[in-house]
Amino acid sequence: MNNTTSTALARPRNDRVIAGVCAALAPRFGLSPNVVRLLFVLSCLLPGPQFIAYLVLWAVIPEQR
């Protein structure tokens, strides 16, 4: 069974907070968008390129049609 709608990575038009990156990643990992957002905010407390990764994902992940 090939269900591409549930596995396709796309930023939703609704349920966005900033750009929809966390809402796009949440179904891929089987998590709530709010959990992914919380994990991202918590990861920002650690050193690393989190903001750069977010911007790259924003540019790379297409918007949902």
C-alpha distance (Angstrom), angle and dihedral (degrees) to the residues before:
residue distance angle dihedral
M1 . . .
N2 3.80 . .
N3 3.81 112.9 .
T4 3.81 105.9 172.6
T5 3.80 95.7 172.8
S6 3.79 93.9 68.9
T7 3.81 94.8 42.8
A8 3.81 99.1 38.6
L9 3.78 112.1 105.8
A10 3.82 109.7 -131.4
R11 3.79 135.5 144.9
P12 3.81 108.6 -115.5
R13 3.78 121.4 -126.0
N14 3.81 90.6 -134.3
D15 3.81 130.5 36.0
R16 3.80 91.2 49.9
V17 3.76 125.4 142.6
I18 3.80 100.4 178.5
A19 3.80 112.3 -17.5
G20 3.80 104.8 -21.2
V21 3.79 96.4 -108.4
C22 3.81 94.8 126.5
A23 3.81 91.0 44.3
A24 3.81 88.9 52.2
L25 3.81 94.0 49.3
A26 3.82 96.3 44.7
P27 3.83 99.0 75.3
R28 3.80 90.3 45.4
F29 3.81 89.7 61.8
G30 3.80 96.2 33.2
L31 3.80 93.6 -114.2
S32 3.78 136.2 125.3
P33 3.81 114.9 -97.3
N34 3.81 88.5 -122.4
V35 3.81 91.0 56.9
V36 3.82 90.7 51.2
R37 3.81 90.0 48.4
L38 3.80 91.0 50.5
L39 3.80 91.3 48.8
F40 3.79 90.3 50.4
V41 3.80 92.7 50.3
L42 3.80 90.7 47.8
S43 3.81 90.7 48.4
C44 3.80 88.9 55.9
L45 3.79 87.6 68.1
L46 3.81 88.3 65.8
P47 3.79 123.9 71.8
G48 3.77 114.6 -99.4
P49 3.79 145.9 87.4
Q50 3.82 97.8 -68.6
F51 3.81 95.5 135.6
I52 3.79 92.1 47.0
A53 3.81 90.4 49.5
Y54 3.81 90.1 49.9
L55 3.81 91.4 51.2
V56 3.81 91.7 47.9
L57 3.81 91.4 49.3
W58 3.81 89.4 48.2
A59 3.80 89.4 55.5
V60 3.81 96.1 41.5
I61 3.81 104.5 41.8
P62 3.80 109.4 78.9
E63 3.79 122.8 -130.4
Q64 3.79 116.1 -103.4
R65 3.81 114.6 -100.3
